[in-house]
């Protein structure tokens, strides 16, 4: 009987250790950030303009609130000749907030937007772009001064309608 107890104890120990190892592996997977295919980078306006859907072999990028998304998987919406092609290759924050393709509104500028437009912008940013498309970078305007020097006062949490904790 003591021999049966020893075997049972050994089996129980083996099961518990196996469960702990499985839990540890699951925790590692859950808390390990997903690897990126491409590094996140900083885009100037000229660099971002290269990814406007005109060239077949180039990805298609769109910036909203200074965050650059790869919208290539939505080529039927954003590619050359597609309905929303006017939005790509630039930061189209204002146009997305106002739900317009008017060239005057295809800018990063948010000054003068109504509360309703700002709410629409946040909903579209979170529920469409962040939910569907990978982040590939940020616009230089977010963190640099007009002359290209680093902005020592830049704090992501102080940017209008932006929370950095939701992006990573």
C-alpha positions as CSV (number, residue, x, y, z in Angstrom):
1,X,0.0,0.0,0.0
2,X,2.9,2.4,0.7
3,X,4.2,1.6,-2.8
4,X,0.8,2.6,-4.3
5,X,0.9,5.8,-2.2
6,X,4.4,6.7,-3.6
7,X,3.2,6.1,-7.2
8,X,0.1,8.2,-6.6
9,X,2.2,11.0,-5.1
10,X,4.7,10.9,-8.0
11,X,1.8,11.0,-10.5
12,X,0.2,14.0,-8.6
13,X,3.5,15.8,-8.6
14,X,4.0,15.1,-12.3
15,X,0.5,16.5,-13.1
16,X,1.0,19.6,-10.9
17,X,4.4,20.4,-12.5
18,X,2.9,19.9,-15.9
19,X,0.0,22.3,-15.1
20,X,2.4,24.9,-13.8
21,X,4.6,24.7,-16.9
22,X,1.5,25.0,-19.1
23,X,0.3,28.0,-17.2
24,X,3.8,29.6,-17.4
25,X,3.9,29.1,-21.2
26,X,0.4,30.5,-21.5
27,X,1.3,33.5,-19.4
28,X,4.4,34.1,-21.6
29,X,2.3,34.1,-24.7
30,X,-0.3,36.4,-23.3
31,X,2.1,39.0,-22.1
32,X,4.7,38.9,-24.9
33,X,4.1,41.6,-27.5
34,X,3.5,40.3,-31.0
35,X,6.6,40.6,-33.2
36,X,6.3,43.3,-35.9
37,X,7.0,42.6,-39.6
38,X,8.5,46.0,-40.0
39,X,9.9,48.5,-37.5
40,X,7.7,51.4,-36.5
41,X,9.2,54.5,-38.0
42,X,8.8,58.3,-38.2
43,X,7.4,59.7,-41.5
44,X,7.9,63.2,-42.9
45,X,5.1,64.5,-45.1
46,X,7.2,63.8,-48.2
47,X,7.9,60.2,-47.1
48,X,4.3,59.5,-46.3
49,X,3.2,60.9,-49.7
50,X,5.1,58.1,-51.4
51,X,2.6,55.5,-50.1
52,X,-0.5,57.0,-51.7
53,X,-1.6,53.8,-53.6
54,X,-0.4,54.9,-57.1
55,X,2.3,52.3,-57.3
56,X,1.2,48.6,-57.4
57,X,4.2,47.3,-55.5
58,X,4.1,49.8,-52.7
59,X,2.1,49.5,-49.5
60,X,-0.7,52.1,-48.9
61,X,-0.4,54.2,-45.8
62,X,-2.8,56.6,-44.1
63,X,-2.2,58.7,-41.0
64,X,-4.9,59.6,-38.5
65,X,-4.0,61.6,-35.4
66,X,-0.4,61.3,-36.3
67,X,-0.4,57.5,-36.3
68,X,0.5,55.9,-39.7
69,X,-1.5,52.8,-40.6
70,X,-0.8,50.3,-43.4
71,X,-4.2,50.1,-45.1
72,X,-2.9,48.0,-48.0
73,X,-5.3,45.2,-47.1
74,X,-8.2,47.6,-47.8
75,X,-6.9,48.3,-51.3
76,X,-10.4,48.2,-52.7
77,X,-11.2,51.3,-50.6
78,X,-7.8,53.1,-50.5
79,X,-6.0,52.0,-53.7
80,X,-5.6,53.9,-57.0
81,X,-9.0,55.0,-58.2
82,X,-10.8,53.6,-55.1
83,X,-13.4,55.7,-53.2
84,X,-11.2,56.8,-50.3
85,X,-7.9,57.1,-52.2
86,X,-7.8,60.9,-51.5
87,X,-7.2,60.1,-47.8
88,X,-3.9,58.1,-48.2
89,X,-0.4,59.3,-48.4
90,X,-1.0,62.0,-45.8
91,X,-2.4,62.7,-42.3
92,X,-6.2,63.0,-43.1
93,X,-7.3,63.5,-39.5
94,X,-9.6,66.4,-40.2
95,X,-11.2,64.8,-43.2
96,X,-11.9,61.6,-41.2
97,X,-13.4,63.6,-38.3
98,X,-15.7,65.5,-40.7
99,X,-16.4,62.5,-42.9
100,X,-15.3,64.5,-46.0
101,X,-12.9,64.1,-48.9
102,X,-12.7,67.8,-49.5
103,X,-9.0,68.5,-50.3
104,X,-9.1,71.5,-47.9
105,X,-10.0,69.0,-45.0
106,X,-7.3,66.4,-45.8
107,X,-4.9,67.6,-43.1
108,X,-3.7,66.9,-39.6
109,X,-5.3,70.1,-38.3
110,X,-8.1,69.6,-35.7
111,X,-8.6,73.2,-34.7
112,X,-12.3,74.2,-34.9
113,X,-13.8,70.7,-35.0
114,X,-17.1,70.3,-33.2
115,X,-17.5,67.9,-30.2
116,X,-19.5,65.6,-32.5
117,X,-16.7,65.6,-35.1
118,X,-14.1,64.9,-32.4
119,X,-16.2,62.0,-31.1
120,X,-16.6,60.6,-34.6
121,X,-12.8,60.9,-35.1
122,X,-12.1,59.0,-31.9
123,X,-14.6,56.3,-32.8
124,X,-13.3,55.9,-36.3
125,X,-9.7,55.9,-35.1
126,X,-10.3,53.2,-32.5
127,X,-13.0,51.1,-34.1
128,X,-11.8,51.2,-37.7
129,X,-8.1,52.0,-38.0
130,X,-6.7,50.6,-34.8
131,X,-9.0,47.6,-35.0
132,X,-8.2,46.7,-38.6
133,X,-4.8,48.0,-39.7
134,X,-1.3,47.6,-38.4
135,X,0.5,50.7,-37.1
136,X,3.7,51.2,-39.1
137,X,4.8,54.6,-37.7
138,X,4.1,58.1,-36.7
139,X,4.2,61.4,-38.5
140,X,7.2,63.6,-37.7
141,X,4.8,66.4,-36.9
142,X,3.8,64.7,-33.7
143,X,7.1,64.9,-32.1
144,X,9.2,67.5,-34.0
145,X,9.1,71.3,-34.2
146,X,8.5,73.0,-37.6
147,X,12.3,73.3,-38.1
148,X,12.7,69.5,-37.6
149,X,14.3,69.8,-34.2
150,X,13.0,67.6,-31.4
151,X,10.1,69.1,-29.4
152,X,11.2,68.9,-25.8
153,X,7.7,69.6,-24.6
154,X,6.1,66.7,-26.5
155,X,4.2,64.4,-24.3
156,X,1.9,61.9,-26.0
157,X,-0.6,62.2,-23.2
158,X,-1.0,65.9,-23.8
159,X,-1.8,65.5,-27.5
160,X,-5.4,66.3,-28.5
161,X,-7.6,63.2,-28.4
162,X,-4.7,60.8,-28.0
163,X,-3.8,58.2,-25.4
164,X,-0.6,56.3,-26.0
165,X,-1.5,53.5,-23.7
166,X,-4.1,52.3,-26.2
167,X,-1.7,52.1,-29.1
168,X,0.7,49.5,-27.7
